Structures are given as C-alpha cells and as structure tokens.
Amino acid sequence: MQEALKSGDWAKSGEVVDMISTYQQAKNKTLDISPKRMQAEIKCNKIDVFRQCKKGYLILGGLMLVLSFAMLFKQRRWMKAGI
C-alpha cells in the first residue's frame, strides 16, 4: 500500500486484495457471503446515507430551534397545538 501511494500504481495492491478475497471464500465454511452481497455493501457505502441524512437533521433541528424560541416569546394557540 505504501509503495502504491508513492508510485500511484495500484495493480500489485489489487492483486493482493484479490488473493485475500479468494482465500477467504475458499476457507469460509460458516458464512455464505456471495459476491452480490459484497457489491451491495460497497454500493451502500458509496451512497453514504448518513451524510445525506445529516442535511435533513440539520434543517429539521434548525426549524425546531426557531419554533422553540418563538414559543418562549409569544404563546399562541397554533403553537400550543404542536406540543
């Protein structure tokens, strides 16, 4: 890995990863991890769901904070209904 980082040639590292994967699949007797499941996991990691959710949580949290401050200063019927 260090040589690949320095030279930018990832071919040797890819070969090592392929050998490890082949070894794990050959020696694995208890779990059935199919290549499809591995590809699904890789896609899920690339989507980065939690980073996308963070934006929604930030907006929702900001709206709730503004509403809380508004409730401190003025008590209105529509705000009481939200409690």
mmCIF file of the N, C-alpha and C atoms, coordinates in Angstrom:
data_MODEL
# 
_entry.id   MODEL 
# 
loop_
_atom_site.group_PDB 
_atom_site.id 
_atom_site.type_symbol 
_atom_site.label_atom_id 
_atom_site.label_alt_id 
_atom_site.label_comp_id 
_atom_site.label_asym_id 
_atom_site.label_entity_id 
_atom_site.label_seq_id 
_atom_site.pdbx_PDB_ins_code 
_atom_site.Cartn_x 
_atom_site.Cartn_y 
_atom_site.Cartn_z 
_atom_site.occupancy 
_atom_site.B_iso_or_equiv 
_atom_site.pdbx_formal_charge 
_atom_site.auth_seq_id 
_atom_site.auth_comp_id 
_atom_site.auth_asym_id 
_atom_site.auth_atom_id 
_atom_site.pdbx_PDB_model_num 
ATOM 1   N N  . MET A 1 1  ? 0.817   -1.176  0.000  1.00 0.00 ? 1  MET A N  1 
ATOM 2   C CA . MET A 1 1  ? 0.000   0.000   0.000  1.00 0.00 ? 1  MET A CA 1 
ATOM 3   C C  . MET A 1 1  ? 0.873   1.256   0.000  1.00 0.00 ? 1  MET A C  1 
ATOM 4   N N  . GLN A 1 2  ? 1.932   1.230   0.798  1.00 0.00 ? 2  GLN A N  1 
ATOM 5   C CA . GLN A 1 2  ? 2.791   2.410   0.854  1.00 0.00 ? 2  GLN A CA 1 
ATOM 6   C C  . GLN A 1 2  ? 3.476   2.644   -0.487 1.00 0.00 ? 2  GLN A C  1 
ATOM 7   N N  . GLU A 1 3  ? 3.899   1.574   -1.138 1.00 0.00 ? 3  GLU A N  1 
ATOM 8   C CA . GLU A 1 3  ? 4.523   1.710   -2.454 1.00 0.00 ? 3  GLU A CA 1 
ATOM 9   C C  . GLU A 1 3  ? 3.516   2.219   -3.475 1.00 0.00 ? 3  GLU A C  1 
ATOM 10  N N  . ALA A 1 4  ? 2.273   1.737   -3.379 1.00 0.00 ? 4  ALA A N  1 
ATOM 11  C CA . ALA A 1 4  ? 1.236   2.181   -4.310 1.00 0.00 ? 4  ALA A CA 1 
ATOM 12  C C  . ALA A 1 4  ? 0.906   3.649   -4.094 1.00 0.00 ? 4  ALA A C  1 
ATOM 13  N N  . LEU A 1 5  ? 0.911   4.098   -2.852 1.00 0.00 ? 5  LEU A N  1 
ATOM 14  C CA . LEU A 1 5  ? 0.670   5.512   -2.578 1.00 0.00 ? 5  LEU A CA 1 
ATOM 15  C C  . LEU A 1 5  ? 1.774   6.390   -3.153 1.00 0.00 ? 5  LEU A C  1 
ATOM 16  N N  . LYS A 1 6  ? 3.002   5.908   -3.059 1.00 0.00 ? 6  LYS A N  1 
ATOM 17  C CA . LYS A 1 6  ? 4.123   6.686   -3.575 1.00 0.00 ? 6  LYS A CA 1 
ATOM 18  C C  . LYS A 1 6  ? 4.164   6.690   -5.097 1.00 0.00 ? 6  LYS A C  1 
ATOM 19  N N  . SER A 1 7  ? 3.969   5.513   -5.699 1.00 0.00 ? 7  SER A N  1 
ATOM 20  C CA . SER A 1 7  ? 4.121   5.410   -7.150 1.00 0.00 ? 7  SER A CA 1 
ATOM 21  C C  . SER A 1 7  ? 2.819   5.658   -7.910 1.00 0.00 ? 7  SER A C  1 
ATOM 22  N N  . GLY A 1 8  ? 1.687   5.426   -7.272 1.00 0.00 ? 8  GLY A N  1 
ATOM 23  C CA . GLY A 1 8  ? 0.401   5.588   -7.948 1.00 0.00 ? 8  GLY A CA 1 
ATOM 24  C C  . GLY A 1 8  ? -0.015  4.360   -8.737 1.00 0.00 ? 8  GLY A C  1 
ATOM 25  N N  . ASP A 1 9  ? 0.758   3.272   -8.632 1.00 0.00 ? 9  ASP A N  1 
ATOM 26  C CA . ASP A 1 9  ? 0.449   2.032   -9.340 1.00 0.00 ? 9  ASP A CA 1 
ATOM 27  C C  . ASP A 1 9  ? -0.245  1.078   -8.367 1.00 0.00 ? 9  ASP A C  1 
ATOM 28  N N  . TRP A 1 10 ? -1.534  0.873   -8.553 1.00 0.00 ? 10 TRP A N  1 
ATOM 29  C CA . TRP A 1 10 ? -2.336  0.077   -7.632 1.00 0.00 ? 10 TRP A CA 1 
ATOM 30  C C  . TRP A 1 10 ? -2.535  -1.360  -8.126 1.00 0.00 ? 10 TRP A C  1 
ATOM 31  N N  . ALA A 1 11 ? -1.857  -1.759  -9.171 1.00 0.00 ? 11 ALA A N  1 
ATOM 32  C CA . ALA A 1 11 ? -2.036  -3.103  -9.728 1.00 0.00 ? 11 ALA A CA 1 
ATOM 33  C C  . ALA A 1 11 ? -1.618  -4.182  -8.727 1.00 0.00 ? 11 ALA A C  1 
ATOM 34  N N  . LYS A 1 12 ? -0.465  -4.023  -8.096 1.00 0.00 ? 12 LYS A N  1 
ATOM 35  C CA . LYS A 1 12 ? 0.024   -5.022  -7.146 1.00 0.00 ? 12 LYS A CA 1 
ATOM 36  C C  . LYS A 1 12 ? -0.892  -5.101  -5.925 1.00 0.00 ? 12 LYS A C  1 
ATOM 37  N N  . SER A 1 13 ? -1.368  -3.963  -5.454 1.00 0.00 ? 13 SER A N  1 
ATOM 38  C CA . SER A 1 13 ? -2.287  -3.957  -4.313 1.00 0.00 ? 13 SER A CA 1 
ATOM 39  C C  . SER A 1 13 ? -3.595  -4.637  -4.672 1.00 0.00 ? 13 SER A C  1 
ATOM 40  N N  . GLY A 1 14 ? -4.072  -4.427  -5.895 1.00 0.00 ? 14 GLY A N  1 
ATOM 41  C CA . GLY A 1 14 ? -5.292  -5.086  -6.351 1.00 0.00 ? 14 GLY A CA 1 
ATOM 42  C C  . GLY A 1 14 ? -5.137  -6.590  -6.399 1.00 0.00 ? 14 GLY A C  1 
ATOM 43  N N  . GLU A 1 15 ? -3.971  -7.047  -6.803 1.00 0.00 ? 15 GLU A N  1 
ATOM 44  C CA . GLU A 1 15 ? -3.707  -8.490  -6.838 1.00 0.00 ? 15 GLU A CA 1 
ATOM 45  C C  . GLU A 1 15 ? -3.740  -9.081  -5.432 1.00 0.00 ? 15 GLU A C  1 
ATOM 46  N N  . VAL A 1 16 ? -3.158  -8.380  -4.485 1.00 0.00 ? 16 VAL A N  1 
ATOM 47  C CA . VAL A 1 16 ? -3.136  -8.860  -3.103 1.00 0.00 ? 16 VAL A CA 1 
ATOM 48  C C  . VAL A 1 16 ? -4.563  -8.917  -2.546 1.00 0.00 ? 16 VAL A C  1 
ATOM 49  N N  . VAL A 1 17 ? -5.351  -7.920  -2.826 1.00 0.00 ? 17 VAL A N  1 
ATOM 50  C CA . VAL A 1 17 ? -6.740  -7.907  -2.368 1.00 0.00 ? 17 VAL A CA 1 
ATOM 51  C C  . VAL A 1 17 ? -7.516  -9.060  -2.995 1.00 0.00 ? 17 VAL A C  1 
ATOM 52  N N  . ASP A 1 18 ? -7.288  -9.323  -4.257 1.00 0.00 ? 18 ASP A N  1 
ATOM 53  C CA . ASP A 1 18 ? -7.953  -10.447 -4.920 1.00 0.00 ? 18 ASP A CA 1 
ATOM 54  C C  . ASP A 1 18 ? -7.534  -11.782 -4.309 1.00 0.00 ? 18 ASP A C  1 
ATOM 55  N N  . MET A 1 19 ? -6.258  -11.907 -3.962 1.00 0.00 ? 19 MET A N  1 
ATOM 56  C CA . MET A 1 19 ? -5.792  -13.148 -3.338 1.00 0.00 ? 19 MET A CA 1 
ATOM 57  C C  . MET A 1 19 ? -6.428  -13.334 -1.958 1.00 0.00 ? 19 MET A C  1 
ATOM 58  N N  . ILE A 1 20 ? -6.529  -12.273 -1.202 1.00 0.00 ? 20 ILE A N  1 
ATOM 59  C CA . ILE A 1 20 ? -7.169  -12.347 0.117  1.00 0.00 ? 20 ILE A CA 1 
ATOM 60  C C  . ILE A 1 20 ? -8.630  -12.742 -0.030 1.00 0.00 ? 20 ILE A C  1 
ATOM 61  N N  . SER A 1 21 ? -9.321  -12.143 -0.982 1.00 0.00 ? 21 SER A N  1 
ATOM 62  C CA . SER A 1 21 ? -10.730 -12.467 -1.217 1.00 0.00 ? 21 SER A CA 1 
ATOM 63  C C  . SER A 1 21 ? -10.905 -13.923 -1.609 1.00 0.00 ? 21 SER A C  1 
ATOM 64  N N  . THR A 1 22 ? -10.040 -14.422 -2.487 1.00 0.00 ? 22 THR A N  1 
ATOM 65  C CA . THR A 1 22 ? -10.108 -15.820 -2.914 1.00 0.00 ? 22 THR A CA 1 
ATOM 66  C C  . THR A 1 22 ? -9.858  -16.753 -1.736 1.00 0.00 ? 22 THR A C  1 
ATOM 67  N N  . TYR A 1 23 ? -8.886  -16.430 -0.911 1.00 0.00 ? 23 TYR A N  1 
ATOM 68  C CA . TYR A 1 23 ? -8.569  -17.237 0.263  1.00 0.00 ? 23 TYR A CA 1 
ATOM 69  C C  . TYR A 1 23 ? -9.750  -17.269 1.236  1.00 0.00 ? 23 TYR A C  1 
ATOM 70  N N  . GLN A 1 24 ? -10.343 -16.099 1.492  1.00 0.00 ? 24 GLN A N  1 
ATOM 71  C CA . GLN A 1 24 ? -11.470 -16.034 2.423  1.00 0.00 ? 24 GLN A CA 1 
ATOM 72  C C  . GLN A 1 24 ? -12.657 -16.840 1.912  1.00 0.00 ? 24 GLN A C  1 
ATOM 73  N N  . GLN A 1 25 ? -12.934 -16.760 0.629  1.00 0.00 ? 25 GLN A N  1 
ATOM 74  C CA . GLN A 1 25 ? -14.060 -17.518 0.081  1.00 0.00 ? 25 GLN A CA 1 
ATOM 75  C C  . GLN A 1 25 ? -13.785 -19.024 0.099  1.00 0.00 ? 25 GLN A C  1 
ATOM 76  N N  . ALA A 1 26 ? -12.525 -19.422 -0.080 1.00 0.00 ? 26 ALA A N  1 
ATOM 77  C CA . ALA A 1 26 ? -12.190 -20.841 -0.073 1.00 0.00 ? 26 ALA A CA 1 
ATOM 78  C C  . ALA A 1 26 ? -12.238 -21.419 1.342  1.00 0.00 ? 26 ALA A C  1 
ATOM 79  N N  . LYS A 1 27 ? -11.820 -20.651 2.342  1.00 0.00 ? 27 LYS A N  1 
ATOM 80  C CA . LYS A 1 27 ? -11.748 -21.144 3.722  1.00 0.00 ? 27 LYS A CA 1 
ATOM 81  C C  . LYS A 1 27 ? -13.032 -20.915 4.513  1.00 0.00 ? 27 LYS A C  1 
ATOM 82  N N  . ASN A 1 28 ? -13.942 -20.151 3.975  1.00 0.00 ? 28 ASN A N  1 
ATOM 83  C CA . ASN A 1 28 ? -15.166 -19.814 4.688  1.00 0.00 ? 28 ASN A CA 1 
ATOM 84  C C  . ASN A 1 28 ? -16.124 -21.004 4.671  1.00 0.00 ? 28 ASN A C  1 
ATOM 85  N N  . LYS A 1 29 ? -16.395 -21.560 5.837  1.00 0.00 ? 29 LYS A N  1 
ATOM 86  C CA . LYS A 1 29 ? -17.306 -22.701 5.936  1.00 0.00 ? 29 LYS A CA 1 
ATOM 87  C C  . LYS A 1 29 ? -18.612 -22.332 6.643  1.00 0.00 ? 29 LYS A C  1 
ATOM 88  N N  . THR A 1 30 ? -18.613 -21.251 7.426  1.00 0.00 ? 30 THR A N  1 
ATOM 89  C CA . THR A 1 30 ? -19.784 -20.931 8.241  1.00 0.00 ? 30 THR A CA 1 
ATOM 90  C C  . THR A 1 30 ? -20.692 -19.885 7.597  1.00 0.00 ? 30 THR A C  1 
ATOM 91  N N  . LEU A 1 31 ? -20.148 -18.922 6.941  1.00 0.00 ? 31 LEU A N  1 
ATOM 92  C CA . LEU A 1 31 ? -20.948 -17.849 6.359  1.00 0.00 ? 31 LEU A CA 1 
ATOM 93  C C  . LEU A 1 31 ? -20.979 -17.958 4.842  1.00 0.00 ? 31 LEU A C  1 
ATOM 94  N N  . ASP A 1 32 ? -22.124 -17.660 4.278  1.00 0.00 ? 32 ASP A N  1 
ATOM 95  C CA . ASP A 1 32 ? -22.248 -17.662 2.823  1.00 0.00 ? 32 ASP A CA 1 
ATOM 96  C C  . ASP A 1 32 ? -22.324 -16.213 2.355  1.00 0.00 ? 32 ASP A C  1 
ATOM 97  N N  . ILE A 1 33 ? -21.182 -15.636 2.083  1.00 0.00 ? 33 ILE A N  1 
ATOM 98  C CA . ILE A 1 33 ? -21.118 -14.255 1.618  1.00 0.00 ? 33 ILE A CA 1 
ATOM 99  C C  . ILE A 1 33 ? -20.936 -14.302 0.110  1.00 0.00 ? 33 ILE A C  1 
ATOM 100 N N  . SER A 1 34 ? -21.976 -13.946 -0.587 1.00 0.00 ? 34 SER A N  1 
ATOM 101 C CA . SER A 1 34 ? -21.926 -14.003 -2.038 1.00 0.00 ? 34 SER A CA 1 
ATOM 102 C C  . SER A 1 34 ? -21.343 -12.704 -2.591 1.00 0.00 ? 34 SER A C  1 
ATOM 103 N N  . PRO A 1 35 ? -20.800 -12.754 -3.791 1.00 0.00 ? 35 PRO A N  1 
ATOM 104 C CA . PRO A 1 35 ? -20.292 -11.531 -4.420 1.00 0.00 ? 35 PRO A CA 1 
ATOM 105 C C  . PRO A 1 35 ? -21.372 -10.461 -4.593 1.00 0.00 ? 35 PRO A C  1 
ATOM 106 N N  . LYS A 1 36 ? -22.622 -10.891 -4.791 1.00 0.00 ? 36 LYS A N  1 
ATOM 107 C CA . LYS A 1 36 ? -23.713 -9.915  -4.913 1.00 0.00 ? 36 LYS A CA 1 
ATOM 108 C C  . LYS A 1 36 ? -23.894 -9.133  -3.624 1.00 0.00 ? 36 LYS A C  1 
ATOM 109 N N  . ARG A 1 37 ? -23.793 -9.823  -2.497 1.00 0.00 ? 37 ARG A N  1 
ATOM 110 C CA . ARG A 1 37 ? -23.938 -9.145  -1.204 1.00 0.00 ? 37 ARG A CA 1 
ATOM 111 C C  . ARG A 1 37 ? -22.773 -8.187  -0.972 1.00 0.00 ? 37 ARG A C  1 
ATOM 112 N N  . MET A 1 38 ? -21.590 -8.582  -1.394 1.00 0.00 ? 38 MET A N  1 
ATOM 113 C CA . MET A 1 38 ? -20.434 -7.693  -1.242 1.00 0.00 ? 38 MET A CA 1 
ATOM 114 C C  . MET A 1 38 ? -20.602 -6.447  -2.108 1.00 0.00 ? 38 MET A C  1 
ATOM 115 N N  . GLN A 1 39 ? -21.088 -6.613  -3.334 1.00 0.00 ? 39 GLN A N  1 
ATOM 116 C CA . GLN A 1 39 ? -21.307 -5.468  -4.214 1.00 0.00 ? 39 GLN A CA 1 
ATOM 117 C C  . GLN A 1 39 ? -22.391 -4.563  -3.650 1.00 0.00 ? 39 GLN A C  1 
ATOM 118 N N  . ALA A 1 40 ? -23.440 -5.148  -3.060 1.00 0.00 ? 40 ALA A N  1 
ATOM 119 C CA . ALA A 1 40 ? -24.497 -4.343  -2.438 1.00 0.00 ? 40 ALA A CA 1 
ATOM 120 C C  . ALA A 1 40 ? -23.944 -3.533  -1.272 1.00 0.00 ? 40 ALA A C  1 
ATOM 121 N N  . GLU A 1 41 ? -23.065 -4.126  -0.488 1.00 0.00 ? 41 GLU A N  1 
ATOM 122 C CA . GLU A 1 41 ? -22.445 -3.427  0.637  1.00 0.00 ? 41 GLU A CA 1 
ATOM 123 C C  . GLU A 1 41 ? -21.569 -2.273  0.134  1.00 0.00 ? 41 GLU A C  1 
ATOM 124 N N  . ILE A 1 42 ? -20.828 -2.499  -0.924 1.00 0.00 ? 42 ILE A N  1 
ATOM 125 C CA . ILE A 1 42 ? -19.971 -1.460  -1.491 1.00 0.00 ? 42 ILE A CA 1 
ATOM 126 C C  . ILE A 1 42 ? -20.823 -0.307  -2.010 1.00 0.00 ? 42 ILE A C  1 
ATOM 127 N N  . LYS A 1 43 ? -21.924 -0.611  -2.697 1.00 0.00 ? 43 LYS A N  1 
ATOM 128 C CA . LYS A 1 43 ? -22.815 0.445   -3.190 1.00 0.00 ? 43 LYS A CA 1 
ATOM 129 C C  . LYS A 1 43 ? -23.416 1.233   -2.044 1.00 0.00 ? 43 LYS A C  1 
ATOM 130 N N  . CYS A 1 44 ? -23.812 0.538   -0.996 1.00 0.00 ? 44 CYS A N  1 
ATOM 131 C CA . CYS A 1 44 ? -24.389 1.204   0.174  1.00 0.00 ? 44 CYS A CA 1 
ATOM 132 C C  . CYS A 1 44 ? -23.366 2.148   0.806  1.00 0.00 ? 44 CYS A C  1 
ATOM 133 N N  . ASN A 1 45 ? -22.119 1.724   0.877  1.00 0.00 ? 45 ASN A N  1 
ATOM 134 C CA . ASN A 1 45 ? -21.071 2.578   1.434  1.00 0.00 ? 45 ASN A CA 1 
ATOM 135 C C  . ASN A 1 45 ? -20.806 3.789   0.556  1.00 0.00 ? 45 ASN A C  1 
ATOM 136 N N  . LYS A 1 46 ? -20.908 3.632   -0.758 1.00 0.00 ? 46 LYS A N  1 
ATOM 137 C CA . LYS A 1 46 ? -20.673 4.750   -1.667 1.00 0.00 ? 46 LYS A CA 1 
ATOM 138 C C  . LYS A 1 46 ? -21.799 5.773   -1.623 1.00 0.00 ? 46 LYS A C  1 
ATOM 139 N N  . ILE A 1 47 ? -23.033 5.313   -1.372 1.00 0.00 ? 47 ILE A N  1 
ATOM 140 C CA . ILE A 1 47 ? -24.169 6.236   -1.296 1.00 0.00 ? 47 ILE A CA 1 
ATOM 141 C C  . ILE A 1 47 ? -24.010 7.171   -0.107 1.00 0.00 ? 47 ILE A C  1 
ATOM 142 N N  . ASP A 1 48 ? -23.443 6.669   0.979  1.00 0.00 ? 48 ASP A N  1 
ATOM 143 C CA . ASP A 1 48 ? -23.191 7.454   2.192  1.00 0.00 ? 48 ASP A CA 1 
ATOM 144 C C  . ASP A 1 48 ? -24.492 8.045   2.727  1.00 0.00 ? 48 ASP A C  1 
ATOM 145 N N  . VAL A 1 49 ? -25.388 7.154   3.129  1.00 0.00 ? 49 VAL A N  1 
ATOM 146 C CA . VAL A 1 49 ? -26.727 7.523   3.571  1.00 0.00 ? 49 VAL A CA 1 
ATOM 147 C C  . VAL A 1 49 ? -26.689 8.502   4.740  1.00 0.00 ? 49 VAL A C  1 
ATOM 148 N N  . PHE A 1 50 ? -25.821 8.284   5.696  1.00 0.00 ? 50 PHE A N  1 
ATOM 149 C CA . PHE A 1 50 ? -25.817 9.103   6.891  1.00 0.00 ? 50 PHE A CA 1 
ATOM 150 C C  . PHE A 1 50 ? -25.384 10.539  6.603  1.00 0.00 ? 50 PHE A C  1 
ATOM 151 N N  . ARG A 1 51 ? -24.529 10.734  5.635  1.00 0.00 ? 51 ARG A N  1 
ATOM 152 C CA . ARG A 1 51 ? -24.157 12.100  5.269  1.00 0.00 ? 51 ARG A CA 1 
ATOM 153 C C  . ARG A 1 51 ? -25.353 12.823  4.661  1.00 0.00 ? 51 ARG A C  1 
ATOM 154 N N  . GLN A 1 52 ? -26.156 12.104  3.880  1.00 0.00 ? 52 GLN A N  1 
ATOM 155 C CA . GLN A 1 52 ? -27.345 12.712  3.288  1.00 0.00 ? 52 GLN A CA 1 
ATOM 156 C C  . GLN A 1 52 ? -28.387 13.016  4.373  1.00 0.00 ? 52 GLN A C  1 
ATOM 157 N N  . CYS A 1 53 ? -28.527 12.127  5.341  1.00 0.00 ? 53 CYS A N  1 
ATOM 158 C CA . CYS A 1 53 ? -29.478 12.347  6.436  1.00 0.00 ? 53 CYS A CA 1 
ATOM 159 C C  . CYS A 1 53 ? -29.064 13.525  7.307  1.00 0.00 ? 53 CYS A C  1 
ATOM 160 N N  . LYS A 1 54 ? -27.781 13.768  7.395  1.00 0.00 ? 54 LYS A N  1 
ATOM 161 C CA . LYS A 1 54 ? -27.281 14.851  8.233  1.00 0.00 ? 54 LYS A CA 1 
ATOM 162 C C  . LYS A 1 54 ? -27.856 16.191  7.792  1.00 0.00 ? 54 LYS A C  1 
ATOM 163 N N  . LYS A 1 55 ? -28.005 16.382  6.499  1.00 0.00 ? 55 LYS A N  1 
ATOM 164 C CA . LYS A 1 55 ? -28.568 17.633  5.988  1.00 0.00 ? 55 LYS A CA 1 
ATOM 165 C C  . LYS A 1 55 ? -30.009 17.806  6.454  1.00 0.00 ? 55 LYS A C  1 
ATOM 166 N N  . GLY A 1 56 ? -30.792 16.742  6.355  1.00 0.00 ? 56 GLY A N  1 
ATOM 167 C CA . GLY A 1 56 ? -32.183 16.804  6.790  1.00 0.00 ? 56 GLY A CA 1 
ATOM 168 C C  . GLY A 1 56 ? -32.300 17.049  8.281  1.00 0.00 ? 56 GLY A C  1 
ATOM 169 N N  . TYR A 1 57 ? -31.461 16.385  9.066  1.00 0.00 ? 57 TYR A N  1 
ATOM 170 C CA . TYR A 1 57 ? -31.484 16.582  10.515 1.00 0.00 ? 57 TYR A CA 1 
ATOM 171 C C  . TYR A 1 57 ? -31.093 18.013  10.878 1.00 0.00 ? 57 TYR A C  1 
ATOM 172 N N  . LEU A 1 58 ? -30.148 18.578  10.156 1.00 0.00 ? 58 LEU A N  1 
ATOM 173 C CA . LEU A 1 58 ? -29.729 19.945  10.417 1.00 0.00 ? 58 LEU A CA 1 
ATOM 174 C C  . LEU A 1 58 ? -30.867 20.920  10.143 1.00 0.00 ? 58 LEU A C  1 
ATOM 175 N N  . ILE A 1 59 ? -31.559 20.738  9.035  1.00 0.00 ? 59 ILE A N  1 
ATOM 176 C CA . ILE A 1 59 ? -32.693 21.616  8.704  1.00 0.00 ? 59 ILE A CA 1 
ATOM 177 C C  . ILE A 1 59 ? -33.811 21.446  9.720  1.00 0.00 ? 59 ILE A C  1 
ATOM 178 N N  . LEU A 1 60 ? -34.172 20.209  10.032 1.00 0.00 ? 60 LEU A N  1 
ATOM 179 C CA . LEU A 1 60 ? -35.239 19.947  10.990 1.00 0.00 ? 60 LEU A CA 1 
ATOM 180 C C  . LEU A 1 60 ? -34.885 20.481  12.376 1.00 0.00 ? 60 LEU A C  1 
ATOM 181 N N  . GLY A 1 61 ? -33.661 20.290  12.799 1.00 0.00 ? 61 GLY A N  1 
ATOM 182 C CA . GLY A 1 61 ? -33.222 20.810  14.098 1.00 0.00 ? 61 GLY A CA 1 
ATOM 183 C C  . GLY A 1 61 ? -33.257 22.322  14.145 1.00 0.00 ? 61 GLY A C  1 
ATOM 184 N N  . GLY A 1 62 ? -32.857 22.967  13.050 1.00 0.00 ? 62 GLY A N  1 
ATOM 185 C CA . GLY A 1 62 ? -32.910 24.430  12.994 1.00 0.00 ? 62 GLY A CA 1 
ATOM 186 C C  . GLY A 1 62 ? -34.334 24.944  13.078 1.00 0.00 ? 62 GLY A C  1 
ATOM 187 N N  . LEU A 1 63 ? -35.242 24.287  12.368 1.00 0.00 ? 63 LEU A N  1 
ATOM 188 C CA . LEU A 1 63 ? -36.643 24.699  12.436 1.00 0.00 ? 63 LEU A CA 1 
ATOM 189 C C  . LEU A 1 63 ? -37.210 24.507  13.839 1.00 0.00 ? 63 LEU A C  1 
ATOM 190 N N  . MET A 1 64 ? -36.869 23.432  14.488 1.00 0.00 ? 64 MET A N  1 
ATOM 191 C CA . MET A 1 64 ? -37.344 23.192  15.847 1.00 0.00 ? 64 MET A CA 1 
ATOM 192 C C  . MET A 1 64 ? -36.770 24.211  16.822 1.00 0.00 ? 64 MET A C  1 
ATOM 193 N N  . LEU A 1 65 ? -35.526 24.618  16.620 1.00 0.00 ? 65 LEU A N  1 
ATOM 194 C CA . LEU A 1 65 ? -34.917 25.632  17.480 1.00 0.00 ? 65 LEU A CA 1 
ATOM 195 C C  . LEU A 1 65 ? -35.615 26.968  17.318 1.00 0.00 ? 65 LEU A C  1 
ATOM 196 N N  . VAL A 1 66 ? -35.879 27.362  16.069 1.00 0.00 ? 66 VAL A N  1 
ATOM 197 C CA . VAL A 1 66 ? -36.583 28.626  15.814 1.00 0.00 ? 66 VAL A CA 1 
ATOM 198 C C  . VAL A 1 66 ? -37.969 28.580  16.429 1.00 0.00 ? 66 VAL A C  1 
ATOM 199 N N  . LEU A 1 67 ? -38.676 27.483  16.277 1.00 0.00 ? 67 LEU A N  1 
ATOM 200 C CA . LEU A 1 67 ? -40.011 27.347  16.858 1.00 0.00 ? 67 LEU A CA 1 
ATOM 201 C C  . LEU A 1 67 ? -39.956 27.404  18.380 1.00 0.00 ? 67 LEU A C  1 
ATOM 202 N N  . SER A 1 68 ? -38.954 26.808  18.982 1.00 0.00 ? 68 SER A N  1 
ATOM 203 C CA . SER A 1 68 ? -38.814 26.849  20.441 1.00 0.00 ? 68 SER A CA 1 
ATOM 204 C C  . SER A 1 68 ? -38.593 28.267  20.935 1.00 0.00 ? 68 SER A C  1 
ATOM 205 N N  . PHE A 1 69 ? -37.741 29.020  20.233 1.00 0.00 ? 69 PHE A N  1 
ATOM 206 C CA . PHE A 1 69 ? -37.529 30.415  20.628 1.00 0.00 ? 69 PHE A CA 1 
ATOM 207 C C  . PHE A 1 69 ? -38.803 31.227  20.448 1.00 0.00 ? 69 PHE A C  1 
ATOM 208 N N  . ALA A 1 70 ? -39.538 30.975  19.386 1.00 0.00 ? 70 ALA A N  1 
ATOM 209 C CA . ALA A 1 70 ? -40.788 31.688  19.159 1.00 0.00 ? 70 ALA A CA 1 
ATOM 210 C C  . ALA A 1 70 ? -41.788 31.382  20.264 1.00 0.00 ? 70 ALA A C  1 
ATOM 211 N N  . MET A 1 71 ? -41.810 30.150  20.746 1.00 0.00 ? 71 MET A N  1 
ATOM 212 C CA . MET A 1 71 ? -42.732 29.783  21.820 1.00 0.00 ? 71 MET A CA 1 
ATOM 213 C C  . MET A 1 71 ? -42.361 30.448  23.134 1.00 0.00 ? 71 MET A C  1 
ATOM 214 N N  . LEU A 1 72 ? -41.083 30.745  23.339 1.00 0.00 ? 72 LEU A N  1 
ATOM 215 C CA . LEU A 1 72 ? -40.672 31.421  24.571 1.00 0.00 ? 72 LEU A CA 1 
ATOM 216 C C  . LEU A 1 72 ? -41.210 32.845  24.626 1.00 0.00 ? 72 LEU A C  1 
ATOM 217 N N  . PHE A 1 73 ? -41.250 33.511  23.496 1.00 0.00 ? 73 PHE A N  1 
ATOM 218 C CA . PHE A 1 73 ? -41.619 34.927  23.488 1.00 0.00 ? 73 PHE A CA 1 
ATOM 219 C C  . PHE A 1 73 ? -43.105 35.171  23.282 1.00 0.00 ? 73 PHE A C  1 
ATOM 220 N N  . LYS A 1 74 ? -43.764 34.318  22.542 1.00 0.00 ? 74 LYS A N  1 
ATOM 221 C CA . LYS A 1 74 ? -45.195 34.513  22.292 1.00 0.00 ? 74 LYS A CA 1 
ATOM 222 C C  . LYS A 1 74 ? -45.901 33.178  22.380 1.00 0.00 ? 74 LYS A C  1 
ATOM 223 N N  . GLN A 1 75 ? -46.911 33.136  23.198 1.00 0.00 ? 75 GLN A N  1 
ATOM 224 C CA . GLN A 1 75 ? -47.727 31.933  23.307 1.00 0.00 ? 75 GLN A CA 1 
ATOM 225 C C  . GLN A 1 75 ? -48.942 32.102  22.420 1.00 0.00 ? 75 GLN A C  1 
ATOM 226 N N  . ARG A 1 76 ? -49.049 31.286  21.423 1.00 0.00 ? 76 ARG A N  1 
ATOM 227 C CA . ARG A 1 76 ? -50.195 31.333  20.518 1.00 0.00 ? 76 ARG A CA 1 
ATOM 228 C C  . ARG A 1 76 ? -50.866 29.975  20.490 1.00 0.00 ? 76 ARG A C  1 
ATOM 229 N N  . ARG A 1 77 ? -52.109 29.978  20.066 1.00 0.00 ? 77 ARG A N  1 
ATOM 230 C CA . ARG A 1 77 ? -52.873 28.731  20.050 1.00 0.00 ? 77 ARG A CA 1 
ATOM 231 C C  . ARG A 1 77 ? -52.258 27.697  19.105 1.00 0.00 ? 77 ARG A C  1 
ATOM 232 N N  . TRP A 1 78 ? -51.841 28.125  17.926 1.00 0.00 ? 78 TRP A N  1 
ATOM 233 C CA . TRP A 1 78 ? -51.305 27.165  16.961 1.00 0.00 ? 78 TRP A CA 1 
ATOM 234 C C  . TRP A 1 78 ? -49.997 26.569  17.439 1.00 0.00 ? 78 TRP A C  1 
ATOM 235 N N  . MET A 1 79 ? -49.247 27.316  18.262 1.00 0.00 ? 79 MET A N  1 
ATOM 236 C CA . MET A 1 79 ? -48.003 26.779  18.786 1.00 0.00 ? 79 MET A CA 1 
ATOM 237 C C  . MET A 1 79 ? -48.286 25.779  19.901 1.00 0.00 ? 79 MET A C  1 
ATOM 238 N N  . LYS A 1 80 ? -49.309 26.029  20.695 1.00 0.00 ? 80 LYS A N  1 
ATOM 239 C CA . LYS A 1 80 ? -49.662 25.104  21.766 1.00 0.00 ? 80 LYS A CA 1 
ATOM 240 C C  . LYS A 1 80 ? -50.139 23.785  21.217 1.00 0.00 ? 80 LYS A C  1 
ATOM 241 N N  . ALA A 1 81 ? -50.762 23.819  20.067 1.00 0.00 ? 81 ALA A N  1 
ATOM 242 C CA . ALA A 1 81 ? -51.259 22.599  19.439 1.00 0.00 ? 81 ALA A CA 1 
ATOM 243 C C  . ALA A 1 81 ? -50.095 21.699  19.012 1.00 0.00 ? 81 ALA A C  1 
ATOM 244 N N  . GLY A 1 82 ? -48.950 22.254  18.743 1.00 0.00 ? 82 GLY A N  1 
ATOM 245 C CA . GLY A 1 82 ? -47.795 21.482  18.312 1.00 0.00 ? 82 GLY A CA 1 
ATOM 246 C C  . GLY A 1 82 ? -47.099 20.755  19.447 1.00 0.00 ? 82 GLY A C  1 
ATOM 247 N N  . ILE A 1 83 ? -47.441 21.089  20.669 1.00 0.00 ? 83 ILE A N  1 
ATOM 248 C CA . ILE A 1 83 ? -46.779 20.462  21.826 1.00 0.00 ? 83 ILE A CA 1 
ATOM 249 C C  . ILE A 1 83 ? -47.349 19.127  22.108 1.00 0.00 ? 83 ILE A C  1 
# 
